[in-house]
Structure formats: C-alpha cells, structure tokens
Amino acid sequence: MNRKISALPFVWMSAALMFGWAGAAIPLTTFKALQAKAPEFIIINIQSVKTDRNAAGDVVVRAQALVQKVERTGSGVKPGSVIRIVYTLHHRDPEHPLPGPQQLPIIKAGVTCPAYLVKTAGEDAYSPAAEAKSFETLK
C-alpha cells in the first residue's frame, strides 16, 4: 500500500526549530517576577524618544519622561520629576528579527504607561527592569 504523507508539518517544525521559535518564549511568570522585583514602579508620560545606532549596529534608545504617579521607588523619584530612560536593543532589525525571546519595544513619545525600571548606577538615568514587559503591567 502506497501512502502519501504531507511534508508540510515537517517543514513547519523544521523552520520553528531552525529559527528558534520553539521554546524561545520567556514564561509570563518570569516577567511578573521581574516586575515585582523592579525597584521603580511608576506611571510615566513619555515626552521624547531618540534612537541611534552604536558601532556594533545596536539601537540605543534615549527617552525623557514625566513621572505622573509613583507606586514604588528605590531612588526616591517623585511625581512631577522628569527622568531619562536609556536602553539598548541588540542588533534590532525589523526586517530580519533575531530568534529568541521578545525584545523590548521602542517606546513612543506621547504615550502614558507603567514603567518597571532600575536606576542606572553612576548615572542620572533609568533602565528597564522587566525585559520586554518593562512598559506594561501583566495581569
């Protein structure tokens, strides 16, 4: 008896394994734990965002935000303060995204959102503390 087997499922599975889609996601419980441990949990209004590429081709995001509400702070930031947020997206290329865990978004000016941050040692800036979920609250 001659049976025809569709190759399509095997093609999809091979692509998923080759490009890291299978098992690459970070569990939501991990993101929730990072949010719970973040020294700064504040509500911000993003006033400006600038992006540049460094010598390695990474995207460096520099933003300025107005603190609207403080839920938790380790640095003593207060509502009404203007803070700088700086972070790097390694080899971010929207045309050819890297396989693996979700990357941080590039935040947008004019948006009000929660922020889970950590004060950068020796600088007057903050960086994301909960990886890709640093600018949203998980339920």
N, C-alpha and C positions, 0 to 999 in steps of 0.2 A: 504494500500500500504506500503510495506516494503522498506525503503530506506537505503542504506549503506552510511555512512559518513566516510570519511577517517580521521583517528586520527592524521595523520602526521602534518597538520598545527597546531593543538593544542599542539602537542609535542614540535615543534619548538618554538612556542610562550611561552610555559611554561619554556623551557630552557633559552630563552632570558631574561625573567623576573627574573628567579631564579639566573642567573649568572650575572645580571646587564648589559647585552648587550643592552637593550632597553633604549635609552635616556641617556647613560653614557658618550657620547662624549661631549667634550667642543667645542663650535662653533668656526670656524676659525676666526670670527670677534673678539673673546676674545683673541685668540693668537696674532692677529695683533695688538690689543690694548696694550698687554703686550710688544710686540716688540717695538712699538712706544714709550713706557714709559721707556724702559730699559736705564739706564744711560750710558752704554757702548754698542756701536755697532761697532764691529771691525772684521776684517778678520784675522784669525789665522791659523797657521800650527801647528798641534798637534804633539809634539815631543815625548812625552812618556805618558803612562797611566798605573796606578797601581790600582788594586781593592783589597779590603779587606772586611771581614765581621765583623761587630761590635757585641757586646754581645747580641743585640736583633735580630741578623740574617740579618740586613740590609746590603746592599752593599754600601761601601764608595768608591767613585771614586776620585782619585787624579791624575791630569794631569798637564803637563808642556807644554806651547805653546808659539810659537814665534809670536808676533804681526807683521803682514805684512802691514796692512792698517787700519787707524782709520777713521771711518765715523762720530762717535760721541763719546765723552768721558766726563765723570763727574769726573774722577780721575786723568786726565792728562796723561794717558798712551800714549806712542809714538811708531811709527813703529820701529822695532828692539828690543823692550823690550821683555823680557821673563817673562811670568806670570804663576801663579799657579791657577788652577781651581779645586775646591773641591765641591762635592755634594753627597747626599745620596739618594739611591733608597730603599724605604721601602719594606722589605720582598720580594725582587725581586727573583723569582724562575722561570726560563724559562720553566720548566716542569709543573708548576702549577701557571700560572699568576693570579694576583688578578683582579677581575672585577672592572670596573670603568674607569676613564679617562686614556688616553695613558700616559705611563711613559716616562721619559727622556731616551734617548738611552745612552748606554755606548760608549763614543766617542772612536775613534780608532787612534792610532799613525800613522803618515804619511799623514793624511788627512788635506786638506786645506778647511776651511769652514767659513761662517759667524758665529759670536758669539754675542748673546744678553746677557749681563752679568751685575752684580751689584758687586761692591767692598764689600767684607765682612768686617763689622765694627771691628776694633781692630786687624785685621789680614792682612797679606800680601798675600791675595788670593781673587779670584773672584768666584761667584756662578751664576748659570743660572737664568735669569730674566724672561724668557718667557716659563716656564714649558717645556713640551715635544718638543716645537718648538724653543728652545734656540739656536740650532745649524743648522738652516736652515732659509732661507728667504721665507716668504709666498708672493705670488703674489696677 
